[in-house]
Amino acid sequence: MILELTVPGRGSFVSSASPSYQGHRYPVEVISHCVWLYFRFPLSFREVEELMLERGVLVSYETIRRWCAKFGQAYADGLRRRRPRPGDKWHLDEVFIKINGDQKYPWRAVDQDGTVLDILVQNRRDTAAARRFFRRLLKTTRTVPRVIITDRLRSYGAAHRQVMPSVEHRSHKGLNNRAENSHQPTRQRERAMKGFRSVGAAQRFLSAFSGISTHFRPRRHLMTASGHRAEMTIRFAIWDQITGAAGRPTTA
């Protein structure tokens, strides 16, 4: 089934096919709701199971875990395809996380509107890691920014000269608060999950989480209450379309 919706802003009409639920005995509304709960709020699989039980839906936390692993990335990719074109000012930053006692670095890029462009978990903070992240950003966004803003890590400057020398580069600690603030939801989830078990697990979770969570986090402080409700109504409609729940009869 092909679905279309107009997204306000820099975007236009876009379409995508909903994921296949063949072989699943639960309706799409239950599956998509569980995935939404897990990636939108700092909940464990068992807590999502309890919330669904309160609503009269009997589903195990292990089944919810499998749903999140199978559909989380597909939903995130669908939301990314429906986003407006990213802004031309990118903020880049990296933080450290502990995985099995080893220090790893999630590299993150957001545009001036706070939209997460990509996250890449790497072992180092050197020039090779920065260069790899730059090239991945250009490939995934299929666009070149007007300016990039980073902190004073020298690896950014070296990678910038090699990968995108024509792009303006501003390096200043105080200019990069938008990227640094964007790490806060990740830190919150990391604490709730009591850390990540492997680099692969961290990358898989953060890739899906950054696509789904950001979709439901509009810039609330810039909106009136009525404007926020209208915006969230649009975003829930987009969610129903990319998950395939829109237009389907509800199963009791």
N, C-alpha and C positions, 0 to 999 in steps of 0.2 A: 504494500500500500504506500503510495506517494503522498506526502503531506506538505503543505505550504503555509507559510505565515510571514507577514511583513514585520520586521524588527525595526523599531525607531532608531534613528541615528545615522551612522555612516553606511549602514548595510542596505540590502535590497532584498527582493524575493529570493528565497533559497529553498531547496527541497532535499529530503533524504528519506531513505527507507528505514522503517523501524526494525529493531532486532527480531530475530526469530525466537519464538517461545515453544517451538515444537518439542514435545516430550515432557513438558512441565505441566503438572496437574493443578498448580495454583494459577489463578488468573493474573494477567499482567498488572492489574491494579495493586494486588498484594505484593508482587515482586518489586515493582517500581517504588512502592511506598517504603518497603523495607530498605532498599538501596538508598533512597532519599534520606531516610532517618539516619542511617549509619554515616553517610558522608556529609550530611548537613550539620549534625549535632555531635558533640563529644560523647558518644554512646558506645558501649561494647555490644557485641553480638547478643549476649545474654540480656542486656537491657532492652535491645530492640525486640527480642523474643517476648519479654515481659509486657512491653507496650502493645504488641500485637495481641497478646493473650487478653489484655484488658478490653480490647475491641472485639473479642470473640473469635480471633483467628489463631488456630493451633499450628504453629510452625516452630521447628527446632532452631537453635542458634547455629548449628552446623549447616543447616540448609540455607540460612541467611548468609553465612560466610561464603558458601558456594555461589550464591546469587551475586554477592558483591564482587567476587573474583571474576565471574563470567560477564556480568553486565555493567559493572562500574565503569570500566574503560570505554566500553561502547557508548554508554550514555554521555560520558565526558566528551568523547570525540564528536558525538552528534551536537552537543551544545556548542563546541568550538566552531563547528562548521556554520552555525547559525549566528555567530557573533558578528557585530559590525567590524569593519576593517580596523586593525589596531592603530592606535595613535602613532604619531611620528616622533615622540619623545619616549625613550626607553630608560628605565631605571634598573640597574643590575646590582645584585648583592649576593653574598654567600655567607652562610653561617655554618657552625659545626654541630654535629650530632654524634652521639656515641652509639656504636653498633658492636655488640659483643666486646666491649672494652676498647675498640679501635675508633679513632676520630675520623669521621667522614664529613664531606662538605656538600650540602644541597645548594647548587647555584640557581638563582631565581631571577627572572626578568618580568617586570610589569610595565605597562604603559602609563601615560599621565593620568588616565582615568582609573588606575588601580587594577585593571584587568591583568590577570596573570597570563603571561605569554608562554612560559615554559619553565619547567624545573628539571634539573639534571643533577643526580647524586654522583659525586666523584670522590676519588681518594685523596686528591691533592688540590692546592690552591695556586699552582704554578702557571706559567705561560701556556703550556700544552693544554691544561685543563680549561683555561680561559678561551683559548683558540677553538677547542672542541665545542665549547658552549656557544660561542659566537656563530660558528658554522651551523650548528643545530638550529639556532634561532632563525637564521636566514632561510634555512630549508623549511622549517615548520610554518613560519609566518608568511613566507613567499613575498616578503617586502623588505625594504631597506629603510631604516629610520633616518630622520633628519639629524638627531642628536642622541647620544647615549650619555647617561650620568652614572658614575660609579664612585666608590670610595677611593682612597689613595693606594689601594693595592697595586703594585707596579705591574703585576701580571696583566691587568686590564690594558694598560698603555701599550705593552709589547704586542699583545694579541690584536689590539685595535689597529696598530700600524700594519700588521700582516694581513688581516682579514677584510677590514673595512676602512681603509685610510681616508676615504673621501668623506666619511661621516664625522661630524663634530663630536669631540669627546670632552666632557666636563668632569673633572676629577676633584671632588670636594666632599668631605664627610658630612657637612650640614645640608647638602643638596639632595642627599639620597634617603631621606626619611621615608618616602613612599615605599621603596623596596624593603627597607628595614621593618616598617610596620606590617608589611605583607607577610612577614614570617610569623607573626603572632598566632594566627589560627593553626599553623603547623606545629608550633610549640605546644599549644593547648592540646592538640590531638596526640602529640608525642607523649605528653605526660599521662593522658587518659589511657593510652595503649601500653604504658610502661616501657616505652622504647620500641625500636624496630629490631627484628631478629636477623635481618641480612640486608645487604645493599639492594638486592633485587626486590625484596619485599618493600623496602622503603621507596624505591623508585616506582613500583607498581601502585602503591597506595597514594603517593603524592601526586602522581600523574592524573589519577582519577579524581582525587580529592580536590586538586586545584581547579579542575574543570567544573565539578558539580558545586562545590561550596561557593566559589566565586559567583556563580550564576545567581545564587540566592542571597547575595550580599551586595545589594545596590548601595550607593552612597547615601545612606539614610539621613545623615546630618545635613544634607543639602536639599531635603525634600520636606514638603508638608505631609501631614498624616494621610490626607486624601490622595496626594500624589504618590506616596509610598504604596498605598493599597492598590492603586491603579497599576503601578509598575510591577508589583508582585503578581497581580492577576495575569498580566502578560507573560511573566516569566514562568508561572505555573502552567499556562497554556502551552508554551514552548516545550516545557518538560513533558507534558502529556503527549505531545506530538512526537517528540524524539523517542520516547519509550514505547509508543504505540498504544497508549491507553485512550487517547482521544478517539471518540466515535465508536468505541466498542461498548456493547451492553455490559452492565455491571453484573458479575456473578455472585450470587448470595453464598 
